[in-house]
């Protein structure tokens, strides 16, 4: 079940101002943590989207090096 309300910013502010002080602090903490989570998700997304990529020749060189390292290990 979903309930949708169409209220504007000023109406939200009026509702918040009616809350007791402890609930306003609770709301503030919740909003700050939500914003922090969204910012960290965005920064991770930006990191992934703008991260450097390997060319085919670099991947091939890496694969050859891994094979060499794996063969040189003493079992």
N, CA, C and O atoms as a GROMACS GRO file, in nm:
protein
  300
    1UNK      N    1   0.084  -0.117   0.000
    1UNK     CA    2   0.000   0.000   0.000
    1UNK      C    3   0.090   0.124   0.000
    1UNK      O    4   0.187   0.131   0.075
    2UNK      N    5   0.056   0.218  -0.081
    2UNK     CA    6   0.137   0.338  -0.093
    2UNK      C    7   0.049   0.461  -0.080
    2UNK      O    8  -0.061   0.466  -0.134
    3UNK      N    9   0.100   0.559  -0.008
    3UNK     CA   10   0.028   0.684   0.011
    3UNK      C   11   0.116   0.796  -0.042
    3UNK      O   12   0.231   0.809  -0.003
    4UNK      N   13   0.062   0.876  -0.130
    4UNK     CA   14   0.135   0.988  -0.186
    4UNK      C   15   0.065   1.118  -0.148
    4UNK      O   16  -0.057   1.130  -0.158
    5UNK      N   17   0.147   1.214  -0.104
    5UNK     CA   18   0.094   1.345  -0.068
    5UNK      C   19   0.159   1.449  -0.158
    5UNK      O   20   0.278   1.442  -0.188
    6UNK      N   21   0.081   1.543  -0.200
    6UNK     CA   22   0.133   1.651  -0.282
    6UNK      C   23   0.139   1.776  -0.197
    6UNK      O   24   0.045   1.855  -0.192
    7UNK      N   25   0.255   1.793  -0.129
    7UNK     CA   26   0.271   1.911  -0.044
    7UNK      C   27   0.398   1.984  -0.088
    7UNK      O   28   0.494   1.923  -0.136
    8UNK      N   29   0.397   2.113  -0.070
    8UNK     CA   30   0.514   2.190  -0.113
    8UNK      C   31   0.609   2.213   0.004
    8UNK      O   32   0.583   2.174   0.117
    9UNK      N   33   0.719   2.276  -0.027
    9UNK     CA   34   0.827   2.298   0.069
    9UNK      C   35   0.779   2.375   0.192
    9UNK      O   36   0.810   2.337   0.305
   10UNK      N   37   0.705   2.482   0.172
   10UNK     CA   38   0.657   2.563   0.285
   10UNK      C   39   0.566   2.484   0.377
   10UNK      O   40   0.570   2.502   0.499
   11UNK      N   41   0.485   2.397   0.321
   11UNK     CA   42   0.397   2.314   0.404
   11UNK      C   43   0.480   2.217   0.487
   11UNK      O   44   0.448   2.191   0.604
   12UNK      N   45   0.584   2.164   0.428
   12UNK     CA   46   0.672   2.073   0.503
   12UNK      C   47   0.738   2.148   0.619
   12UNK      O   48   0.745   2.097   0.730
   13UNK      N   49   0.786   2.270   0.592
   13UNK     CA   50   0.848   2.349   0.698
   13UNK      C   51   0.751   2.376   0.812
   13UNK      O   52   0.788   2.365   0.929
   14UNK      N   53   0.628   2.410   0.779
   14UNK     CA   54   0.528   2.435   0.883
   14UNK      C   55   0.504   2.310   0.967
   14UNK      O   56   0.491   2.319   1.089
   15UNK      N   57   0.499   2.195   0.902
   15UNK     CA   58   0.481   2.070   0.976
   15UNK      C   59   0.600   2.041   1.067
   15UNK      O   60   0.583   1.997   1.181
   16UNK      N   61   0.720   2.064   1.016
   16UNK     CA   62   0.841   2.040   1.096
   16UNK      C   63   0.844   2.131   1.218
   16UNK      O   64   0.881   2.088   1.327
   17UNK      N   65   0.806   2.254   1.200
   17UNK     CA   66   0.807   2.350   1.312
   17UNK      C   67   0.708   2.312   1.421
   17UNK      O   68   0.722   2.359   1.534
   18UNK      N   69   0.612   2.229   1.391
   18UNK     CA   70   0.515   2.185   1.491
   18UNK      C   71   0.567   2.068   1.574
   18UNK      O   72   0.508   2.032   1.676
   19UNK      N   73   0.676   2.009   1.531
   19UNK     CA   74   0.732   1.894   1.603
   19UNK      C   75   0.795   1.939   1.734
   19UNK      O   76   0.843   2.052   1.746
   20UNK      N   77   0.796   1.849   1.833
   20UNK     CA   78   0.870   1.879   1.957
   20UNK      C   79   1.021   1.886   1.927
   20UNK      O   80   1.068   1.831   1.828
   21UNK      N   81   1.094   1.952   2.014
   21UNK     CA   82   1.237   1.975   1.992
   21UNK      C   83   1.315   1.844   1.973
   21UNK      O   84   1.401   1.836   1.885
   22UNK      N   85   1.284   1.742   2.053
   22UNK     CA   86   1.358   1.615   2.042
   22UNK      C   87   1.332   1.548   1.907
   22UNK      O   88   1.421   1.485   1.852
   23UNK      N   89   1.211   1.562   1.855
   23UNK     CA   90   1.180   1.503   1.724
   23UNK      C   91   1.248   1.581   1.611
   23UNK      O   92   1.284   1.523   1.509
   24UNK      N   93   1.264   1.711   1.630
   24UNK     CA   94   1.335   1.791   1.529
   24UNK      C   95   1.482   1.747   1.524
   24UNK      O   96   1.539   1.735   1.416
   25UNK      N   97   1.541   1.723   1.642
   25UNK     CA   98   1.680   1.675   1.645
   25UNK      C   99   1.691   1.537   1.580
   25UNK      O  100   1.786   1.510   1.507
   26UNK      N  101   1.595   1.453   1.606
   26UNK     CA  102   1.592   1.319   1.547
   26UNK      C  103   1.580   1.328   1.394
   26UNK      O  104   1.649   1.256   1.322
   27UNK      N  105   1.494   1.416   1.347
   27UNK     CA  106   1.476   1.437   1.203
   27UNK      C  107   1.605   1.491   1.141
   27UNK      O  108   1.644   1.449   1.033
   28UNK      N  109   1.669   1.585   1.211
   28UNK     CA  110   1.794   1.642   1.162
   28UNK      C  111   1.900   1.534   1.146
   28UNK      O  112   1.968   1.528   1.043
   29UNK      N  113   1.914   1.448   1.246
   29UNK     CA  114   2.013   1.340   1.239
   29UNK      C  115   1.982   1.244   1.124
   29UNK      O  116   2.071   1.201   1.052
   30UNK      N  117   1.856   1.212   1.109
   30UNK     CA  118   1.815   1.121   1.002
   30UNK      C  119   1.846   1.181   0.866
   30UNK      O  120   1.900   1.113   0.779
   31UNK      N  121   1.811   1.307   0.847
   31UNK     CA  122   1.836   1.372   0.718
   31UNK      C  123   1.985   1.383   0.689
   31UNK      O  124   2.027   1.362   0.575
   32UNK      N  125   2.065   1.415   0.791
   32UNK     CA  126   2.210   1.425   0.770
   32UNK      C  127   2.269   1.291   0.731
   32UNK      O  128   2.356   1.285   0.643
   33UNK      N  129   2.224   1.183   0.793
   33UNK     CA  130   2.277   1.052   0.758
   33UNK      C  131   2.232   1.010   0.618
   33UNK      O  132   2.309   0.949   0.544
   34UNK      N  133   2.108   1.043   0.582
   34UNK     CA  134   2.059   1.012   0.448
   34UNK      C  135   2.139   1.087   0.342
   34UNK      O  136   2.174   1.030   0.238
   35UNK      N  137   2.168   1.213   0.368
   35UNK     CA  138   2.247   1.293   0.273
   35UNK      C  139   2.388   1.236   0.260
   35UNK      O  140   2.441   1.226   0.150
   36UNK      N  141   2.447   1.198   0.373
   36UNK     CA  142   2.582   1.141   0.370
   36UNK      C  143   2.584   1.012   0.290
   36UNK      O  144   2.679   0.988   0.215
   37UNK      N  145   2.482   0.928   0.305
   37UNK     CA  146   2.475   0.802   0.230
   37UNK      C  147   2.464   0.830   0.081
   37UNK      O  148   2.533   0.767   0.001
   38UNK      N  149   2.379   0.924   0.043
   38UNK     CA  150   2.362   0.957  -0.098
   38UNK      C  151   2.491   1.014  -0.157
   38UNK      O  152   2.527   0.983  -0.270
   39UNK      N  153   2.561   1.099  -0.079
   39UNK     CA  154   2.686   1.156  -0.128
   39UNK      C  155   2.790   1.048  -0.147
   39UNK      O  156   2.865   1.051  -0.244
   40UNK      N  157   2.798   0.951  -0.054
   40UNK     CA  158   2.897   0.845  -0.069
   40UNK      C  159   2.863   0.755  -0.187
   40UNK      O  160   2.953   0.710  -0.258
   41UNK      N  161   2.735   0.729  -0.210
   41UNK     CA  162   2.695   0.651  -0.327
   41UNK      C  163   2.730   0.723  -0.455
   41UNK      O  164   2.778   0.662  -0.551
   42UNK      N  165   2.708   0.853  -0.458
   42UNK     CA  166   2.739   0.931  -0.576
   42UNK      C  167   2.888   0.933  -0.601
   42UNK      O  168   2.931   0.920  -0.716
   43UNK      N  169   2.970   0.949  -0.496
   43UNK     CA  170   3.114   0.953  -0.516
   43UNK      C  171   3.165   0.818  -0.564
   43UNK      O  172   3.257   0.812  -0.645
   44UNK      N  173   3.107   0.708  -0.515
   44UNK     CA  174   3.146   0.576  -0.563
   44UNK      C  175   3.109   0.560  -0.710
   44UNK      O  176   3.187   0.507  -0.788
   45UNK      N  177   2.991   0.606  -0.746
   45UNK     CA  178   2.947   0.598  -0.885
   45UNK      C  179   3.040   0.682  -0.974
   45UNK      O  180   3.078   0.637  -1.082
   46UNK      N  181   3.075   0.802  -0.930
   46UNK     CA  182   3.166   0.885  -1.008
   46UNK      C  183   3.302   0.819  -1.022
   46UNK      O  184   3.363   0.824  -1.129
   47UNK      N  185   3.350   0.756  -0.915
   47UNK     CA  186   3.478   0.687  -0.919
   47UNK      C  187   3.476   0.576  -1.024
   47UNK      O  188   3.568   0.564  -1.104
   48UNK      N  189   3.370   0.498  -1.023
   48UNK     CA  190   3.360   0.387  -1.118
   48UNK      C  191   3.348   0.439  -1.262
   48UNK      O  192   3.411   0.386  -1.353
   49UNK      N  193   3.268   0.543  -1.281
   49UNK     CA  194   3.248   0.595  -1.416
   49UNK      C  195   3.371   0.665  -1.472
   49UNK      O  196   3.393   0.665  -1.594
   50UNK      N  197   3.452   0.724  -1.385
   50UNK     CA  198   3.568   0.800  -1.432
   50UNK      C  199   3.701   0.730  -1.405
   50UNK      O  200   3.807   0.789  -1.421
   51UNK      N  201   3.695   0.604  -1.363
   51UNK     CA  202   3.816   0.530  -1.333
   51UNK      C  203   3.894   0.501  -1.461
   51UNK      O  204   3.836   0.489  -1.569
   52UNK      N  205   4.025   0.491  -1.449
   52UNK     CA  206   4.104   0.457  -1.567
   52UNK      C  207   4.073   0.314  -1.612
   52UNK      O  208   4.038   0.228  -1.532
   53UNK      N  209   4.087   0.292  -1.740
   53UNK     CA  210   4.061   0.158  -1.795
   53UNK      C  211   4.187   0.106  -1.862
   53UNK      O  212   4.276   0.183  -1.899
   54UNK      N  213   4.194  -0.024  -1.877
   54UNK     CA  214   4.309  -0.087  -1.941
   54UNK      C  215   4.280  -0.108  -2.088
   54UNK      O  216   4.167  -0.136  -2.128
   55UNK      N  217   4.384  -0.096  -2.166
   55UNK     CA  218   4.373  -0.128  -2.308
   55UNK      C  219   4.388  -0.279  -2.321
   55UNK      O  220   4.426  -0.347  -2.226
   56UNK      N  221   4.358  -0.331  -2.439
   56UNK     CA  222   4.371  -0.475  -2.462
   56UNK      C  223   4.516  -0.521  -2.443
   56UNK      O  224   4.540  -0.628  -2.386
   57UNK      N  225   4.611  -0.442  -2.488
   57UNK     CA  226   4.751  -0.482  -2.474
   57UNK      C  227   4.793  -0.481  -2.326
   57UNK      O  228   4.874  -0.565  -2.286
   58UNK      N  229   4.741  -0.388  -2.246
   58UNK     CA  230   4.772  -0.386  -2.104
   58UNK      C  231   4.714  -0.508  -2.032
   58UNK      O  232   4.778  -0.564  -1.943
   59UNK      N  233   4.595  -0.547  -2.070
   59UNK     CA  234   4.533  -0.667  -2.011
   59UNK      C  235   4.614  -0.790  -2.048
   59UNK      O  236   4.636  -0.878  -1.965
   60UNK      N  237   4.658  -0.797  -2.171
   60UNK     CA  238   4.739  -0.911  -2.216
   60UNK      C  239   4.872  -0.916  -2.140
   60UNK      O  240   4.914  -1.023  -2.097
   61UNK      N  241   4.937  -0.801  -2.123
   61UNK     CA  242   5.063  -0.795  -2.047
   61UNK      C  243   5.040  -0.839  -1.903
   61UNK      O  244   5.122  -0.912  -1.847
   62UNK      N  245   4.931  -0.794  -1.843
   62UNK     CA  246   4.899  -0.832  -1.705
   62UNK      C  247   4.877  -0.983  -1.696
   62UNK      O  248   4.927  -1.048  -1.604
   63UNK      N  249   4.804  -1.039  -1.791
   63UNK     CA  250   4.777  -1.183  -1.789
   63UNK      C  251   4.906  -1.263  -1.801
   63UNK      O  252   4.924  -1.363  -1.731
   64UNK      N  253   4.995  -1.219  -1.888
   64UNK     CA  254   5.124  -1.288  -1.902
   64UNK      C  255   5.205  -1.280  -1.773
   64UNK      O  256   5.267  -1.377  -1.732
   65UNK      N  257   5.204  -1.164  -1.710
   65UNK     CA  258   5.278  -1.147  -1.585
   65UNK      C  259   5.219  -1.236  -1.476
   65UNK      O  260   5.294  -1.296  -1.398
   66UNK      N  261   5.086  -1.246  -1.468
   66UNK     CA  262   5.023  -1.332  -1.367
   66UNK      C  263   5.062  -1.478  -1.389
   66UNK      O  264   5.091  -1.549  -1.293
   67UNK      N  265   5.061  -1.520  -1.515
   67UNK     CA  266   5.100  -1.659  -1.544
   67UNK      C  267   5.242  -1.683  -1.498
   67UNK      O  268   5.271  -1.785  -1.436
   68UNK      N  269   5.332  -1.588  -1.528
   68UNK     CA  270   5.472  -1.599  -1.487
   68UNK      C  271   5.484  -1.606  -1.335
   68UNK      O  272   5.557  -1.690  -1.283
   69UNK      N  273   5.413  -1.518  -1.263
   69UNK     CA  274   5.418  -1.518  -1.118
   69UNK      C  275   5.366  -1.650  -1.060
   69UNK      O  276   5.423  -1.707  -0.967
   70UNK      N  277   5.256  -1.697  -1.117
   70UNK     CA  278   5.197  -1.823  -1.067
   70UNK      C  279   5.291  -1.941  -1.088
   70UNK      O  280   5.298  -2.031  -1.004
   71UNK      N  281   5.363  -1.942  -1.200
   71UNK     CA  282   5.458  -2.051  -1.228
   71UNK      C  283   5.582  -2.042  -1.140
   71UNK      O  284   5.642  -2.144  -1.108
   72UNK      N  285   5.620  -1.924  -1.100
   72UNK     CA  286   5.743  -1.906  -1.024
   72UNK      C  287   5.724  -1.932  -0.874
   72UNK      O  288   5.822  -1.937  -0.801
   73UNK      N  289   5.602  -1.947  -0.828
   73UNK     CA  290   5.577  -1.972  -0.687
   73UNK      C  291   5.619  -2.115  -0.651
   73UNK      O  292   5.600  -2.210  -0.728
   74UNK      N  293   5.676  -2.128  -0.532
   74UNK     CA  294   5.712  -2.259  -0.486
   74UNK      C  295   5.591  -2.320  -0.416
   74UNK      O  296   5.536  -2.262  -0.322
   75UNK      N  297   5.549  -2.436  -0.462
   75UNK     CA  298   5.428  -2.499  -0.407
   75UNK      C  299   5.460  -2.584  -0.290
   75UNK      O  300   5.370  -2.645  -0.231
   0.00000   0.00000   0.00000
